[in-house]
Every structure is written in C-alpha cells, then in structure tokens.
Amino acid sequence: MTIRDIANRANVNRGTFYAHYLDTCALLDELIYEQFQTLLKKSLSPESH
C-alpha cells in the first residue's frame, strides 16, 4: 500500500497526508495506538481508571 493509495482512498492529496504523518509507518503507529487504547478502555473496569 502506498501513500498515494491511502490519500486516494481518503479523498485527500499526498501533501495533506504528509501534513499529518511522516510516512506510512507513522500512520500505522497511530492506528495501533488508538486501537490499543480502545481495547484497554473496554477491558478495564471503570474503577481502575
């Protein structure tokens, strides 16, 4: 998957992608972090926050 593929799918230009992420690895890191946070919040009880 290329940055062009991602930008086309998101209906943005490549410059917009680079304004938010250094590269595809940075995007992947953020997606993994967000998913991990979501799963963590679902698995912890409200008292442990």
CHARMM-style PDB file with segment names, atoms N, HN, CA, C and O in Angstrom:
ATOM      1  N   MET     1       0.846  -1.157   0.000  1.00  0.00      PROA
ATOM      2  CA  MET     1       0.000   0.000   0.000  1.00  0.00      PROA
ATOM      3  C   MET     1       0.903   1.235   0.000  1.00  0.00      PROA
ATOM      4  O   MET     1       1.854   1.327   0.776  1.00  0.00      PROA
ATOM      5  N   THR     2       0.595   2.152  -0.858  1.00  0.00      PROA
ATOM      6  HN  THR     2      -0.177   2.078  -1.489  1.00  0.00      PROA
ATOM      7  CA  THR     2       1.396   3.367  -0.970  1.00  0.00      PROA
ATOM      8  C   THR     2       0.666   4.553  -0.356  1.00  0.00      PROA
ATOM      9  O   THR     2      -0.531   4.494  -0.073  1.00  0.00      PROA
ATOM     10  N   ILE     3       1.408   5.616  -0.160  1.00  0.00      PROA
ATOM     11  HN  ILE     3       2.381   5.663  -0.390  1.00  0.00      PROA
ATOM     12  CA  ILE     3       0.799   6.848   0.336  1.00  0.00      PROA
ATOM     13  C   ILE     3      -0.220   7.356  -0.676  1.00  0.00      PROA
ATOM     14  O   ILE     3      -1.259   7.897  -0.299  1.00  0.00      PROA
ATOM     15  N   ARG     4       0.072   7.187  -1.932  1.00  0.00      PROA
ATOM     16  HN  ARG     4       0.917   6.748  -2.238  1.00  0.00      PROA
ATOM     17  CA  ARG     4      -0.898   7.585  -2.970  1.00  0.00      PROA
ATOM     18  C   ARG     4      -2.195   6.802  -2.808  1.00  0.00      PROA
ATOM     19  O   ARG     4      -3.278   7.378  -2.912  1.00  0.00      PROA
ATOM     20  N   ASP     5      -2.102   5.499  -2.556  1.00  0.00      PROA
ATOM     21  HN  ASP     5      -1.222   5.031  -2.471  1.00  0.00      PROA
ATOM     22  CA  ASP     5      -3.294   4.667  -2.340  1.00  0.00      PROA
ATOM     23  C   ASP     5      -4.110   5.180  -1.147  1.00  0.00      PROA
ATOM     24  O   ASP     5      -5.331   5.310  -1.226  1.00  0.00      PROA
ATOM     25  N   ILE     6      -3.421   5.463  -0.058  1.00  0.00      PROA
ATOM     26  HN  ILE     6      -2.429   5.357   0.006  1.00  0.00      PROA
ATOM     27  CA  ILE     6      -4.090   5.941   1.157  1.00  0.00      PROA
ATOM     28  C   ILE     6      -4.751   7.290   0.900  1.00  0.00      PROA
ATOM     29  O   ILE     6      -5.907   7.498   1.266  1.00  0.00      PROA
ATOM     30  N   ALA     7      -4.025   8.198   0.277  1.00  0.00      PROA
ATOM     31  HN  ALA     7      -3.086   8.029  -0.021  1.00  0.00      PROA
ATOM     32  CA  ALA     7      -4.559   9.532   0.001  1.00  0.00      PROA
ATOM     33  C   ALA     7      -5.765   9.455  -0.939  1.00  0.00      PROA
ATOM     34  O   ALA     7      -6.761  10.147  -0.727  1.00  0.00      PROA
ATOM     35  N   ASN     8      -5.679   8.633  -1.956  1.00  0.00      PROA
ATOM     36  HN  ASN     8      -4.869   8.071  -2.128  1.00  0.00      PROA
ATOM     37  CA  ASN     8      -6.810   8.477  -2.872  1.00  0.00      PROA
ATOM     38  C   ASN     8      -8.035   7.932  -2.147  1.00  0.00      PROA
ATOM     39  O   ASN     8      -9.150   8.413  -2.352  1.00  0.00      PROA
ATOM     40  N   ARG     9      -7.830   6.944  -1.311  1.00  0.00      PROA
ATOM     41  HN  ARG     9      -6.924   6.554  -1.144  1.00  0.00      PROA
ATOM     42  CA  ARG     9      -8.945   6.337  -0.571  1.00  0.00      PROA
ATOM     43  C   ARG     9      -9.575   7.333   0.390  1.00  0.00      PROA
ATOM     44  O   ARG     9     -10.783   7.294   0.624  1.00  0.00      PROA
ATOM     45  N   ALA    10      -8.752   8.235   0.954  1.00  0.00      PROA
ATOM     46  HN  ALA    10      -7.771   8.267   0.764  1.00  0.00      PROA
ATOM     47  CA  ALA    10      -9.246   9.232   1.904  1.00  0.00      PROA
ATOM     48  C   ALA    10      -9.728  10.504   1.213  1.00  0.00      PROA
ATOM     49  O   ALA    10     -10.186  11.439   1.870  1.00  0.00      PROA
ATOM     50  N   ASN    11      -9.625  10.534  -0.099  1.00  0.00      PROA
ATOM     51  HN  ASN    11      -9.254   9.775  -0.633  1.00  0.00      PROA
ATOM     52  CA  ASN    11     -10.006  11.718  -0.887  1.00  0.00      PROA
ATOM     53  C   ASN    11      -9.245  12.971  -0.472  1.00  0.00      PROA
ATOM     54  O   ASN    11      -9.815  14.057  -0.369  1.00  0.00      PROA
ATOM     55  N   VAL    12      -7.943  12.799  -0.237  1.00  0.00      PROA
ATOM     56  HN  VAL    12      -7.479  11.917  -0.321  1.00  0.00      PROA
ATOM     57  CA  VAL    12      -7.051  13.932   0.049  1.00  0.00      PROA
ATOM     58  C   VAL    12      -5.834  13.804  -0.860  1.00  0.00      PROA
ATOM     59  O   VAL    12      -5.593  12.750  -1.450  1.00  0.00      PROA
ATOM     60  N   ASN    13      -5.072  14.890  -0.966  1.00  0.00      PROA
ATOM     61  HN  ASN    13      -5.268  15.745  -0.487  1.00  0.00      PROA
ATOM     62  CA  ASN    13      -3.860  14.775  -1.773  1.00  0.00      PROA
ATOM     63  C   ASN    13      -2.704  14.321  -0.893  1.00  0.00      PROA
ATOM     64  O   ASN    13      -2.804  14.322   0.334  1.00  0.00      PROA
ATOM     65  N   ARG    14      -1.621  13.938  -1.525  1.00  0.00      PROA
ATOM     66  HN  ARG    14      -1.540  13.936  -2.521  1.00  0.00      PROA
ATOM     67  CA  ARG    14      -0.476  13.415  -0.768  1.00  0.00      PROA
ATOM     68  C   ARG    14       0.103  14.462   0.174  1.00  0.00      PROA
ATOM     69  O   ARG    14       0.603  14.125   1.247  1.00  0.00      PROA
ATOM     70  N   GLY    15       0.038  15.720  -0.221  1.00  0.00      PROA
ATOM     71  HN  GLY    15      -0.368  15.994  -1.093  1.00  0.00      PROA
ATOM     72  CA  GLY    15       0.535  16.792   0.646  1.00  0.00      PROA
ATOM     73  C   GLY    15      -0.209  16.847   1.971  1.00  0.00      PROA
ATOM     74  O   GLY    15       0.378  17.105   3.022  1.00  0.00      PROA
ATOM     75  N   THR    16      -1.509  16.601   1.901  1.00  0.00      PROA
ATOM     76  HN  THR    16      -1.986  16.392   1.048  1.00  0.00      PROA
ATOM     77  CA  THR    16      -2.310  16.574   3.130  1.00  0.00      PROA
ATOM     78  C   THR    16      -1.892  15.411   4.012  1.00  0.00      PROA
ATOM     79  O   THR    16      -1.794  15.555   5.231  1.00  0.00      PROA
ATOM     80  N   PHE    17      -1.645  14.263   3.406  1.00  0.00      PROA
ATOM     81  HN  PHE    17      -1.724  14.146   2.416  1.00  0.00      PROA
ATOM     82  CA  PHE    17      -1.159  13.115   4.180  1.00  0.00      PROA
ATOM     83  C   PHE    17       0.121  13.493   4.912  1.00  0.00      PROA
ATOM     84  O   PHE    17       0.244  13.260   6.115  1.00  0.00      PROA
ATOM     85  N   TYR    18       1.078  14.079   4.186  1.00  0.00      PROA
ATOM     86  HN  TYR    18       0.978  14.268   3.209  1.00  0.00      PROA
ATOM     87  CA  TYR    18       2.370  14.426   4.783  1.00  0.00      PROA
ATOM     88  C   TYR    18       2.253  15.549   5.810  1.00  0.00      PROA
ATOM     89  O   TYR    18       3.142  15.704   6.646  1.00  0.00      PROA
ATOM     90  N   ALA    19       1.190  16.327   5.767  1.00  0.00      PROA
ATOM     91  HN  ALA    19       0.467  16.201   5.088  1.00  0.00      PROA
ATOM     92  CA  ALA    19       0.982  17.358   6.788  1.00  0.00      PROA
ATOM     93  C   ALA    19       0.640  16.724   8.142  1.00  0.00      PROA
ATOM     94  O   ALA    19       0.809  17.349   9.189  1.00  0.00      PROA
ATOM     95  N   HSD    20       0.157  15.473   8.106  1.00  0.00      PROA
ATOM     96  HN  HSD    20       0.020  14.966   7.255  1.00  0.00      PROA
ATOM     97  CA  HSD    20      -0.252  14.804   9.333  1.00  0.00      PROA
ATOM     98  C   HSD    20       0.672  13.668   9.745  1.00  0.00      PROA
ATOM     99  O   HSD    20       0.782  13.362  10.932  1.00  0.00      PROA
ATOM    100  N   TYR    21       1.333  13.041   8.787  1.00  0.00      PROA
ATOM    101  HN  TYR    21       1.244  13.289   7.822  1.00  0.00      PROA
ATOM    102  CA  TYR    21       2.173  11.875   9.069  1.00  0.00      PROA
ATOM    103  C   TYR    21       3.473  11.970   8.292  1.00  0.00      PROA
ATOM    104  O   TYR    21       3.507  12.484   7.174  1.00  0.00      PROA
ATOM    105  N   LEU    22       4.551  11.466   8.900  1.00  0.00      PROA
ATOM    106  HN  LEU    22       4.523  11.049   9.809  1.00  0.00      PROA
ATOM    107  CA  LEU    22       5.836  11.437   8.213  1.00  0.00      PROA
ATOM    108  C   LEU    22       5.854  10.410   7.089  1.00  0.00      PROA
ATOM    109  O   LEU    22       6.425  10.638   6.022  1.00  0.00      PROA
ATOM    110  N   ASP    23       5.210   9.266   7.357  1.00  0.00      PROA
ATOM    111  HN  ASP    23       4.747   9.080   8.223  1.00  0.00      PROA
ATOM    112  CA  ASP    23       5.197   8.165   6.391  1.00  0.00      PROA
ATOM    113  C   ASP    23       4.126   7.156   6.789  1.00  0.00      PROA
ATOM    114  O   ASP    23       3.374   7.383   7.737  1.00  0.00      PROA
ATOM    115  N   THR    24       4.057   6.053   6.071  1.00  0.00      PROA
ATOM    116  HN  THR    24       4.667   5.868   5.301  1.00  0.00      PROA
ATOM    117  CA  THR    24       3.036   5.049   6.371  1.00  0.00      PROA
ATOM    118  C   THR    24       3.273   4.402   7.738  1.00  0.00      PROA
ATOM    119  O   THR    24       2.318   3.989   8.397  1.00  0.00      PROA
ATOM    120  N   CYS    25       4.507   4.312   8.162  1.00  0.00      PROA
ATOM    121  HN  CYS    25       5.282   4.647   7.627  1.00  0.00      PROA
ATOM    122  CA  CYS    25       4.802   3.745   9.489  1.00  0.00      PROA
ATOM    123  C   CYS    25       4.229   4.618  10.595  1.00  0.00      PROA
ATOM    124  O   CYS    25       3.716   4.100  11.586  1.00  0.00      PROA
ATOM    125  N   ALA    26       4.308   5.937  10.441  1.00  0.00      PROA
ATOM    126  HN  ALA    26       4.725   6.358   9.635  1.00  0.00      PROA
ATOM    127  CA  ALA    26       3.737   6.850  11.431  1.00  0.00      PROA
ATOM    128  C   ALA    26       2.224   6.703  11.495  1.00  0.00      PROA
ATOM    129  O   ALA    26       1.640   6.738  12.578  1.00  0.00      PROA
ATOM    130  N   LEU    27       1.591   6.540  10.348  1.00  0.00      PROA
ATOM    131  HN  LEU    27       2.066   6.511   9.468  1.00  0.00      PROA
ATOM    132  CA  LEU    27       0.146   6.308  10.311  1.00  0.00      PROA
ATOM    133  C   LEU    27      -0.192   4.995  11.010  1.00  0.00      PROA
ATOM    134  O   LEU    27      -1.120   4.941  11.816  1.00  0.00      PROA
ATOM    135  N   LEU    28       0.546   3.954  10.710  1.00  0.00      PROA
ATOM    136  HN  LEU    28       1.300   3.998  10.055  1.00  0.00      PROA
ATOM    137  CA  LEU    28       0.308   2.655  11.328  1.00  0.00      PROA
ATOM    138  C   LEU    28       0.500   2.728  12.838  1.00  0.00      PROA
ATOM    139  O   LEU    28      -0.298   2.168  13.589  1.00  0.00      PROA
ATOM    140  N   ASP    29       1.542   3.409  13.287  1.00  0.00      PROA
ATOM    141  HN  ASP    29       2.189   3.865  12.676  1.00  0.00      PROA
ATOM    142  CA  ASP    29       1.777   3.571  14.724  1.00  0.00      PROA
ATOM    143  C   ASP    29       0.577   4.216  15.398  1.00  0.00      PROA
ATOM    144  O   ASP    29       0.147   3.764  16.459  1.00  0.00      PROA
ATOM    145  N   GLU    30       0.036   5.262  14.798  1.00  0.00      PROA
ATOM    146  HN  GLU    30       0.386   5.629  13.936  1.00  0.00      PROA
ATOM    147  CA  GLU    30      -1.111   5.944  15.389  1.00  0.00      PROA
ATOM    148  C   GLU    30      -2.351   5.040  15.407  1.00  0.00      PROA
ATOM    149  O   GLU    30      -3.088   5.008  16.393  1.00  0.00      PROA
ATOM    150  N   LEU    31      -2.570   4.322  14.332  1.00  0.00      PROA
ATOM    151  HN  LEU    31      -1.972   4.347  13.531  1.00  0.00      PROA
ATOM    152  CA  LEU    31      -3.721   3.423  14.292  1.00  0.00      PROA
ATOM    153  C   LEU    31      -3.615   2.325  15.349  1.00  0.00      PROA
ATOM    154  O   LEU    31      -4.602   1.997  16.007  1.00  0.00      PROA
ATOM    155  N   ILE    32      -2.439   1.768  15.510  1.00  0.00      PROA
ATOM    156  HN  ILE    32      -1.637   2.034  14.975  1.00  0.00      PROA
ATOM    157  CA  ILE    32      -2.229   0.736  16.526  1.00  0.00      PROA
ATOM    158  C   ILE    32      -2.432   1.313  17.919  1.00  0.00      PROA
ATOM    159  O   ILE    32      -3.072   0.682  18.761  1.00  0.00      PROA
ATOM    160  N   TYR    33      -1.898   2.499  18.173  1.00  0.00      PROA
ATOM    161  HN  TYR    33      -1.378   3.011  17.489  1.00  0.00      PROA
ATOM    162  CA  TYR    33      -2.048   3.145  19.471  1.00  0.00      PROA
ATOM    163  C   TYR    33      -3.526   3.389  19.787  1.00  0.00      PROA
ATOM    164  O   TYR    33      -3.985   3.082  20.887  1.00  0.00      PROA
ATOM    165  N   GLU    34      -4.264   3.939  18.827  1.00  0.00      PROA
ATOM    166  HN  GLU    34      -3.891   4.188  17.934  1.00  0.00      PROA
ATOM    167  CA  GLU    34      -5.681   4.225  19.048  1.00  0.00      PROA
ATOM    168  C   GLU    34      -6.472   2.949  19.301  1.00  0.00      PROA
ATOM    169  O   GLU    34      -7.334   2.922  20.179  1.00  0.00      PROA
ATOM    170  N   GLN    35      -6.193   1.901  18.549  1.00  0.00      PROA
ATOM    171  HN  GLN    35      -5.492   1.923  17.836  1.00  0.00      PROA
ATOM    172  CA  GLN    35      -6.893   0.629  18.737  1.00  0.00      PROA
ATOM    173  C   GLN    35      -6.561   0.031  20.100  1.00  0.00      PROA
ATOM    174  O   GLN    35      -7.442  -0.498  20.777  1.00  0.00      PROA
ATOM    175  N   PHE    36      -5.307   0.112  20.501  1.00  0.00      PROA
ATOM    176  HN  PHE    36      -4.591   0.542  19.951  1.00  0.00      PROA
ATOM    177  CA  PHE    36      -4.892  -0.402  21.800  1.00  0.00      PROA
ATOM    178  C   PHE    36      -5.608   0.344  22.919  1.00  0.00      PROA
ATOM    179  O   PHE    36      -6.091  -0.275  23.868  1.00  0.00      PROA
ATOM    180  N   GLN    37      -5.680   1.671  22.814  1.00  0.00      PROA
ATOM    181  HN  GLN    37      -5.288   2.173  22.044  1.00  0.00      PROA
ATOM    182  CA  GLN    37      -6.375   2.468  23.830  1.00  0.00      PROA
ATOM    183  C   GLN    37      -7.846   2.085  23.921  1.00  0.00      PROA
ATOM    184  O   GLN    37      -8.390   1.975  25.020  1.00  0.00      PROA
ATOM    185  N   THR    38      -8.484   1.883  22.794  1.00  0.00      PROA
ATOM    186  HN  THR    38      -8.042   1.972  21.902  1.00  0.00      PROA
ATOM    187  CA  THR    38      -9.890   1.485  22.776  1.00  0.00      PROA
ATOM    188  C   THR    38     -10.082   0.135  23.455  1.00  0.00      PROA
ATOM    189  O   THR    38     -10.984  -0.027  24.276  1.00  0.00      PROA
ATOM    190  N   LEU    39      -9.240  -0.827  23.115  1.00  0.00      PROA
ATOM    191  HN  LEU    39      -8.507  -0.695  22.448  1.00  0.00      PROA
ATOM    192  CA  LEU    39      -9.348  -2.150  23.727  1.00  0.00      PROA
ATOM    193  C   LEU    39      -9.049  -2.100  25.217  1.00  0.00      PROA
ATOM    194  O   LEU    39      -9.700  -2.791  26.001  1.00  0.00      PROA
ATOM    195  N   LEU    40      -8.095  -1.308  25.609  1.00  0.00      PROA
ATOM    196  HN  LEU    40      -7.566  -0.747  24.972  1.00  0.00      PROA
ATOM    197  CA  LEU    40      -7.737  -1.169  27.013  1.00  0.00      PROA
ATOM    198  C   LEU    40      -8.903  -0.586  27.811  1.00  0.00      PROA
ATOM    199  O   LEU    40      -9.226  -1.079  28.892  1.00  0.00      PROA
ATOM    200  N   LYS    41      -9.524   0.449  27.287  1.00  0.00      PROA
ATOM    201  HN  LYS    41      -9.261   0.849  26.409  1.00  0.00      PROA
ATOM    202  CA  LYS    41     -10.663   1.062  27.977  1.00  0.00      PROA
ATOM    203  C   LYS    41     -11.832   0.086  28.106  1.00  0.00      PROA
ATOM    204  O   LYS    41     -12.530   0.089  29.119  1.00  0.00      PROA
ATOM    205  N   LYS    42     -12.048  -0.740  27.098  1.00  0.00      PROA
ATOM    206  HN  LYS    42     -11.481  -0.742  26.275  1.00  0.00      PROA
ATOM    207  CA  LYS    42     -13.135  -1.710  27.148  1.00  0.00      PROA
ATOM    208  C   LYS    42     -12.856  -2.826  28.156  1.00  0.00      PROA
ATOM    209  O   LYS    42     -13.786  -3.365  28.756  1.00  0.00      PROA
ATOM    210  N   SER    43     -11.597  -3.169  28.341  1.00  0.00      PROA
ATOM    211  HN  SER    43     -10.842  -2.731  27.853  1.00  0.00      PROA
ATOM    212  CA  SER    43     -11.272  -4.307  29.195  1.00  0.00      PROA
ATOM    213  C   SER    43     -11.080  -3.933  30.657  1.00  0.00      PROA
ATOM    214  O   SER    43     -11.141  -4.803  31.526  1.00  0.00      PROA
ATOM    215  N   LEU    44     -10.847  -2.653  30.947  1.00  0.00      PROA
ATOM    216  HN  LEU    44     -10.797  -1.946  30.242  1.00  0.00      PROA
ATOM    217  CA  LEU    44     -10.656  -2.240  32.332  1.00  0.00      PROA
ATOM    218  C   LEU    44     -11.984  -1.826  32.940  1.00  0.00      PROA
ATOM    219  O   LEU    44     -12.861  -1.295  32.258  1.00  0.00      PROA
ATOM    220  N   SER    45     -12.111  -2.074  34.211  1.00  0.00      PROA
ATOM    221  HN  SER    45     -11.399  -2.505  34.764  1.00  0.00      PROA
ATOM    222  CA  SER    45     -13.320  -1.638  34.889  1.00  0.00      PROA
ATOM    223  C   SER    45     -13.250  -0.123  35.119  1.00  0.00      PROA
ATOM    224  O   SER    45     -12.157   0.440  35.189  1.00  0.00      PROA
ATOM    225  N   PRO    46     -14.390   0.528  35.235  1.00  0.00      PROA
ATOM    226  CA  PRO    46     -14.400   1.986  35.444  1.00  0.00      PROA
ATOM    227  C   PRO    46     -13.651   2.403  36.710  1.00  0.00      PROA
ATOM    228  O   PRO    46     -13.094   3.499  36.762  1.00  0.00      PROA
ATOM    229  N   GLU    47     -13.630   1.546  37.726  1.00  0.00      PROA
ATOM    230  HN  GLU    47     -14.083   0.656  37.685  1.00  0.00      PROA
ATOM    231  CA  GLU    47     -12.932   1.870  38.980  1.00  0.00      PROA
ATOM    232  C   GLU    47     -11.415   1.959  38.808  1.00  0.00      PROA
ATOM    233  O   GLU    47     -10.744   2.637  39.586  1.00  0.00      PROA
ATOM    234  N   SER    48     -10.876   1.287  37.807  1.00  0.00      PROA
ATOM    235  HN  SER    48     -11.421   0.737  37.175  1.00  0.00      PROA
ATOM    236  CA  SER    48      -9.418   1.248  37.639  1.00  0.00      PROA
ATOM    237  C   SER    48      -8.881   2.436  36.857  1.00  0.00      PROA
ATOM    238  O   SER    48      -7.666   2.572  36.720  1.00  0.00      PROA
ATOM    239  N   HSD    49      -9.747   3.299  36.342  1.00  0.00      PROA
ATOM    240  HN  HSD    49     -10.735   3.189  36.454  1.00  0.00      PROA
ATOM    241  CA  HSD    49      -9.292   4.453  35.548  1.00  0.00      PROA
ATOM    242  C   HSD    49      -8.642   5.419  36.443  1.00  0.00      PROA
ATOM    243  OT1 HSD    49      -8.182   6.468  35.990  1.00  0.00      PROA
TER     244      HSD     49
END
